[in-house]
Amino acid sequence: MEVVGLLAPVAFVFALSAIAQVNSLKKEVEQLKEEVNKLKE
């Protein structure tokens, strides 16, 4: 069980980086949607 305690901070850092990547992907998708809408006009 001590190993799990030691891995917790590492898992937390990975979770934070994953959340940051998801947010940046969302921004990119929004930008692409705007570009597609401009092309449709």
C-alpha positions in Angstrom: 0.0 0.0 0.0 3.0 2.3 0.5 3.7 2.1 -3.2 0.2 3.5 -4.0 0.9 6.4 -1.7 4.1 7.2 -3.5 2.4 7.0 -6.9 -0.4 9.3 -6.0 1.5 12.6 -6.7 2.7 11.3 -10.0 -0.8 10.3 -11.0 -2.0 13.8 -10.0 0.5 15.4 -12.3 -0.5 13.2 -15.2 -4.1 14.0 -14.5 -3.4 17.8 -14.6 -1.5 17.5 -17.9 -4.3 15.4 -19.4 -6.9 18.1 -18.4 -4.7 20.8 -19.9 -4.5 18.8 -23.2 -8.3 18.3 -23.3 -8.8 22.0 -22.8 -6.4 22.9 -25.6 -8.2 20.3 -27.9 -11.5 21.9 -27.1 -10.2 25.3 -28.1 -8.8 23.9 -31.4 -12.1 22.2 -32.2 -14.0 25.5 -31.6 -11.6 27.3 -33.9 -12.1 24.7 -36.6 -15.9 24.9 -36.2 -15.7 28.6 -36.8 -13.5 28.2 -39.8 -15.9 25.6 -41.3 -18.8 27.9 -40.7 -17.0 30.7 -42.5 -16.3 28.4 -45.5 -20.0 27.4 -45.6 -21.1 31.1 -46.1 
